[in-house]
Amino acid sequence: MTEYVTLAGGCFWCTEAVFKDVIGVESVESGYIGGHAENPTYKQVCGGDTGHAEAIRVGFDPEKIDIADLFDIFFATHDPTQLNRQGNDIGTQYRSAIFPATVMQEEQANQAIARAQQASDKPIVTTIETADNWYPAEDYHQDYWETSGRSNPYCMAVIPPKLQKLRKSFAARSKAVTA
């Protein structure tokens, strides 16, 4: 049975590309969560006025991948020590946050933050937030790496290093490595 967790780790194009390569992940949808406006648009969210984070909703098979592994991949493939930013993307819409769907996911998220903190000499700023209304991003944002990202200089600079880290640090979890 598919379970879902929502993760915000900066640009959703970049986090989507990573999680689409993870064994046990059945779906990844880019969207917006954690804000106050109904049905926000990409332009509104990028403006930083809606309070939403760019995020991904990950559907996974818990018999093929444990939520703890998903969280460890999440922390390894973005910088959870940057407050309200990832690299050149600055604003609360790029915050590092976990939106757990269950109490168990929240407990696992807290444990993952503790593991990440042990591995970092900087404070982890990732927040755990209420999984409130989810708004799928516009169609052109879905599957962005596969459809448009390889011709986007920003994506070419950011996504390949994230995929390399996944494939090196989590080789047994990468579809590309085990194929």
N, C-alpha and C positions, 0 to 999 in steps of 0.2 A: 504494500500500500504506500502510495506517495505521501511524503511529508513535505512541508514547506517551511523555509526560513528566509527572512529578508535581511540583506546585508548592504550597508552603505560604506564604500571605501574609496570615495572620489568619483571620478568620471565613470558612469555606468557602462560606457562602451568598453572600458578597460577591464572592469571586474567581470562583465559578461563573458568576454573572450576567455578569461582564465577558467571560469567555472563551467563553460561549455566543454572544456577539455578534461573534466574530472570524471573518472569512472564512478558510476552510481548516480550521477546527476542526470535526471531525466528531462528537465526543462529549466531554462533561464529566461526570465522576462525582465526587461529594463522598465523602470518606472519611478514614481515619486511617492514618498511617504514621510510622515512626521511633520506635516505643516498644517496650516489653518484654512487655506483656500480650497474650495471644491473644484474638482476637475482642472487642476493647474496645467498650463502648457509649458513646453520646454523653455520658451522665451521668459515666461513669468518666473519659473524656478531658477533659471540662470541669472535673473535679475536680483535674486536673493531676498525678495520681499514676501514670499509665501511661507517661509519656514520649512519647506520640504527639503529632503535630501534626495539626490540622485541615488538610486538604489537598484538592486536586483532581487527578484523573488526567485529563489532556487527551489525547484522541486527535486527531491532525491529519494532514493530507495534505501531506507535505513538497514536493509539486509545486505546491501552492497557497499555502503559507506556510512560510517558513524558520524553523528553530528559533531563530535569532538574533532574528528579529522577535517571536516568542512571548516570549522572555526580555525584550526591550525593553519590550513591553507589560506584562509582569509587574512590572518595576521602576517603570514609570510610573504604575501603578494601585494601588500600596500604598506604605507608607513603609518602605523597607529599612534605615532608620537607627535604627529603634526595636528595642531588644533585648527579645525575648520579650513583645512586645505589638503591637497595632495599635489606636491610639486608646484607647477605654475597655476593650478586651479585653486582659487582662493574664494572662500565664502562658506557660510554654514551649509549650503547645498552640497558641499564636498566633504562634509564631516565624516569621521569614522564612527559608525554606529551599528549596533545589532538590534533588530526588531524581532525578538523571539515570539513564536506562535504558541508556545506552551510553557508551563512552569519548568518542566524538565529542560527545555532549551535555554531558559533563562539561567538555570543552575549551571548548565554546561558552558554558557557564555561567560559567566563569572569565573569559572575554572580556567577557561581559555585565556581570559584577560590576565589571570594570575600567572599562567604559564608564559605568556608573552612578556609580562613584566619581569619575570625571572631572567629572561633571555635578553633584556634590553637595559642599557644604562641610562635611558631617558624615560620619563613617565609615560605610560600608556594613557592616552586621552579618549580612547574609544568609550562611547556611552552605550548603555542598554536602555532602549526606549520602548514605549508602548507600541505594539503593532496595530496602529489604528488604520484608517482608510488607505487602501492601496490604489494608486492610479497608474495604469499602464501608460508608458510613454508612447508617443506617436509611432506609427508603424515604421517609419524610416529609421528609428533608433533600434529596432529589434534586429538581432543577428548582424549588427553593424560591422563587426570585424570581417565576417564572411562576405558581406555585400558591398561595403564601401570603405572599410577601414584601411585596406592595403593601399589605397590611393590618397589617404589622408596623412599628411606629414606628422601631425600630432600623434595619431595612432601608431604610426610606424616608429616613432621615437619611444613611446610608452609601453605598448603591448608586447612586442617581442621580448624585452627583458623580463617582463612578468611571466610570460610563458616559459622562458628559459629557467627561471627560478622554480616554477612549478615542476617542470620536467626533470630538473636536477634534484631538488629537495624532496619531491614526492613522486619519484619515477613510477612506483607501483600503482599510483593513483591517476596517472596521466593516460588518456586514451591514445595520444600520439606516441608515447614511449612503448606501450604494451601492444600496439596494433601490429 
